[in-house]
């Protein structure tokens, strides 16, 4: 359990459900005065005599006035989310009733909770480590099945368990090396250096896997920005409408119809794709408005995580595509080549692109081969990895700490190769343990905690 920071012995209150009119509102109270204060407002029963994890029904009454008929859920510490005494008040979802109850509680010495303060208290009271606490916020913000599974895995301690294994192995060898220092005069070795070398290799491999998962984790957490690029009349707007299954973009045979970028979100197999339909790119146009649209298209292309280059198979050659590929590779842009209007082309015409790798032929108008395009989007965005019940790093803070851990492990590895003295080796191991501790919260400070939990919603 962590040592509570100053000012954490009071009792807090906040609305735990979204603000606005609803059937029910839930007000959460946590701290040492939870039961005494609510007991004074609940004449139906003596809450101080009720068992934990029970539900009580009755009226909240303040100075003879009934506030509302409520359901009280009682959780006595440490068997609660925060590790403190907690009472959740389920009342009718009128904003007036909710605000009235909260104001009465504040008048009796409670204070409004800060963002994330309930989860921060859970961390400080040893109910969650820091990685698990941050996963709570990720779970609340999850908007796809993939992001939900990833956050839930971390919240249940999957990520923390992986880190714990690394930490325990390092601590064991650190203790043996520290013991050697105590017997330095007798020239004895307690730590098997060859075994330690093998362990460092294993730890760097495990750390490397976690680091490499961040690309996938970033895709799961933030989605993928996809720019649909191509010449005028290639069918970009038709493709966007087909993917969305609605008429979102104006479709016309007139080149240059799309003057500005259109952005929509599409969920494919649990991954969010932020699709951007851009103005057709052509080198020369007399239309000032269209020129502005083309410039925006080029900017979106450079900002995107992935570019879908859509071309009309009847008006494009293999040499044209090679020039496009060369331009993309020069700017290190990830791309998919999509040949549209294939319903009008023959097999022989499509075979003309055989020298170009990985071209997907579709008909946006006739919905032909669209599933293949969706699968290619997912495969390219996730680098072919499948989202499983394994640890995937989604948090930039964790990624940065793991990078520092890997560099420190490399220093330990080099130290072993160079046979450096045990006291220097011990310092390098302590540095590794420090970076592991910053992820799970064994190493932290008040400012860091305030920053992390300030990003939570108020009632969590």
C-alpha positions, 0 to 999 in steps of 0.5 A: 500500500502506498503512503497517502499524500497530504489532504487525503483524509477527507471525504469526497462526493461526485456524480458518477453518471453523465450529467443531464436528465435520466431515469437514475443518477448515481452519486458516489461518496468516499472517505471516513465520513461517508457513513456518519454523514449519510446516516444522519440523512437516512432515518429509515435505518442505522447505516452504521449497523448495516453490513458491507455490500448491502443495499438499503432503500429509503428517503434522504431527509435534510432538516425535515425535508425529503430530498428523494427516495433513494437506493444506497449501496454500502461498501465498507473499506477496505472492501471497496473500489477506493479501499475506503468507506464508499456509499453510492446513492442511486436517486432519480435522474433529475438534475435538480434532485442530483444537485440538491443532494450534492449541495446538502452533502457539501454543506455537511463537510464533504467536498467535490472530488477532483478528476480521477480522485476516486481511482487515485485513492484506489491506487494510493490504498493499494487496490490498483497499481498505476498501470491498472488505474490508467487502464480504467480511464482507457476502458471508459474511453474505449469505443471499439471491441479491440480497445475495450479488450485491451483496456480490460486486459490491462485493468485486470493486471495483465500488463502489470503481471508481465512487468512483475515477472521482469521486476522479480527476476531483476530484484533476485539478481540485484540482491545477489550482487548486493550480497557480493558487495558485502563480502567483497573482501572475501572475493566470493561470487553469489550471482552466476554471471552466465545465468545473468547474461541469459536473463538479460537477453530474455528480459530485452526480448520481453521488453522488445515485444512490449515495445513493438506492440505499441504501434498496434496499441496506438492503432487500437487506441487512437484509430487510423487516419486514412487519406483517399487520394487519386486523380479527379473522377477516380471514384474517391467519393463513391468509394467513401459512400460505399464504405460508409453505406450511405451517400455522404459525399457528392458524386458526379461525372464532372472532374473536380466535384470534391472541393474540400476534404470530407472526414468520416469514421468507420469501424472495421473489425474493431479498428477505427478508420478516420476516412478522408475523402480528398479533392482530386489531385491534378497538376494544373487547374484554372479553378482557384477553389479547386486549387485550394482543395488540391493543396489540402489533399496533399497536406492530408496525405502527408499527415495520414497514417495510411494513404489509399491511392485510388486509380481508374484502371481504364485510364492508368498505366503500370508506369503511372503507378510506379511513379506514384509508388516512387513518390510515396516511398520517397516520403516514407508514406504507407499506402494501398493501391486500389484499382477502381472501375474494374467492372469496365475492364477486362482480365487482360487490362488488369493483367497489365498491372501484374508488374505492380505488387499488391494492387486490389481491384474493386468497383466502388459503384457495384460494391465489388471486392470491397471486403478485400479492401477492408481486410487490406486496411486492417492488415496494413494498419495492424502490420498483420497482427491479430488482436488477441488477449495479450498485453498490448502497450497503448499508453505513450507514458508506458512506451517511453518508460519501456524505451528507457528500460531497454536502454538500461538493460542494454547497459547492464548487458554491456557491463556484463560483457566488459566484466565491470565491478559489481557496484557499478552493475548494481547501479545499472540494475537499480536504474532498470528497476526504477523505470519499471517502477515508474510504470506500475507506480512503485516510483512516483511523485505527487505532481506526476499523479496529479497529471495522470489522474487529471485526465480522468472524468470527475466521478471516476 
